[in-house]
Amino acid sequence: MSNHPIVHIEFSATDGKDAAQFYHEVFGWKIEHDEKMNYSMFMADENLGGGFNQVTESNPAGTVTVYIQVDDFEATLAEIEARGGKTIMPKTEIPTVGWYAVFSDPTGNQVALYKGMQQS
């Protein structure tokens, strides 16, 4: 079993609250909205959730980002680059939440790495 599970998924949305409501009504997902960050989140089950990122030029409609849990960003990004991937955004703090980084695989898919502050 991998110690690098998928821990978060983000869908692009022009209106995160509306998108969250849609998924709640269709699939019954639990929804929360963080007013401070203007970010709507969902829990699809007890193990997997995500959120709705604002549509922007760099995050166009139709973008889905998968976040993979890691312990060591530097080692993981070095391995990604050694195998033909590319770091798009280095390790970046999400205040009071954790850290993330974004890479592209050799095919061009953009994927994110994540480590929460609560993570051991």
C-alpha positions as CSV (number, residue, x, y, z in Angstrom):
1,M,0.0,0.0,0.0
2,S,1.4,3.4,-1.0
3,N,2.2,5.9,1.7
4,H,1.3,8.6,-0.9
5,P,-2.5,8.6,-1.1
6,I,-4.6,11.1,-3.0
7,V,-5.7,13.4,-0.2
8,H,-7.5,16.3,-2.0
9,I,-9.1,17.1,-5.4
10,E,-9.9,20.6,-6.7
11,F,-12.3,21.4,-9.5
12,S,-12.2,24.8,-11.2
13,A,-15.4,26.9,-10.7
14,T,-16.6,30.3,-11.6
15,D,-18.6,30.3,-8.4
16,G,-17.3,27.9,-5.7
17,K,-20.5,28.2,-3.6
18,D,-22.7,27.3,-6.6
19,A,-20.4,24.4,-7.6
20,A,-20.4,23.1,-4.1
21,Q,-24.2,23.3,-3.9
22,F,-24.5,21.4,-7.2
23,Y,-22.3,18.5,-5.9
24,H,-24.2,18.5,-2.5
25,E,-27.5,18.2,-4.2
26,V,-26.5,15.6,-6.8
27,F,-24.2,13.4,-4.7
28,G,-25.0,14.4,-1.1
29,W,-21.4,15.6,-0.4
30,K,-20.9,17.5,2.9
31,I,-20.0,21.1,2.1
32,E,-18.2,23.9,4.0
33,H,-17.4,27.4,2.9
34,D,-14.5,29.3,4.4
35,E,-15.5,33.0,4.1
36,K,-12.0,34.2,5.0
37,M,-10.4,32.3,2.1
38,N,-13.5,32.5,-0.1
39,Y,-13.1,28.8,-0.7
40,S,-15.8,26.1,-0.7
41,M,-14.8,22.6,0.3
42,F,-16.4,19.1,0.1
43,M,-16.1,15.8,1.7
44,A,-17.1,13.0,-0.6
45,D,-16.6,10.4,2.1
46,E,-14.6,10.1,5.4
47,N,-11.3,9.8,3.5
48,L,-11.5,12.0,0.5
49,G,-12.5,15.6,-0.1
50,G,-11.5,18.7,-2.0
51,G,-12.5,22.1,-3.0
52,F,-13.4,24.5,-5.8
53,N,-10.7,26.8,-7.2
54,Q,-11.7,30.1,-8.9
55,V,-11.5,29.9,-12.7
56,T,-8.6,32.1,-13.8
57,E,-6.3,32.3,-16.8
58,S,-3.9,29.8,-15.2
59,N,-6.8,27.7,-13.8
60,P,-9.3,27.5,-16.7
61,A,-12.7,25.9,-16.6
62,G,-12.4,22.1,-16.7
63,T,-9.2,22.0,-14.6
64,V,-9.1,19.2,-12.0
65,T,-6.1,19.1,-9.7
66,V,-5.2,16.0,-7.7
67,Y,-3.2,16.4,-4.5
68,I,-0.8,13.6,-3.4
69,Q,0.4,13.4,0.2
70,V,4.2,13.5,0.6
71,D,6.6,13.9,3.5
72,D,9.6,15.3,1.7
73,F,8.8,17.9,-1.0
74,E,12.4,18.4,-2.1
75,A,13.2,14.6,-2.5
76,T,9.9,14.0,-4.3
77,L,10.3,17.0,-6.7
78,A,13.9,15.9,-7.4
79,E,12.6,12.4,-8.3
80,I,9.9,13.9,-10.5
81,E,12.4,16.0,-12.4
82,A,14.9,13.0,-12.7
83,R,12.1,11.1,-14.4
84,G,11.1,13.8,-16.9
85,G,8.6,15.8,-14.9
86,K,8.8,19.6,-14.2
87,T,8.3,21.6,-11.0
88,I,5.7,24.3,-11.8
89,M,5.4,25.8,-8.3
90,P,7.8,24.9,-5.5
91,K,6.8,24.1,-1.9
92,T,4.4,26.9,-0.8
93,E,2.7,27.4,2.5
94,I,-1.1,27.5,2.9
95,P,-1.2,29.5,6.2
96,T,-2.6,27.4,9.2
97,V,-3.3,24.4,6.8
98,G,-0.1,23.0,5.3
99,W,2.1,23.1,2.2
100,Y,1.7,22.3,-1.4
101,A,3.7,22.2,-4.7
102,V,2.7,21.7,-8.3
103,F,4.4,19.7,-10.9
104,S,3.7,18.4,-14.4
105,D,4.4,14.8,-15.4
106,P,6.1,14.0,-18.7
107,T,2.7,14.0,-20.5
108,G,1.9,17.5,-19.2
109,N,-0.7,16.6,-16.6
110,Q,-0.5,19.1,-13.7
111,V,-0.6,17.4,-10.2
112,A,0.0,18.8,-6.8
113,L,1.9,17.5,-3.7
114,Y,0.5,18.2,-0.2
115,K,1.5,17.9,3.4
116,G,-0.8,19.1,6.2
117,M,0.4,20.8,9.3
118,Q,-1.3,18.1,11.4
119,Q,0.4,15.3,9.4
120,S,3.1,13.4,11.3
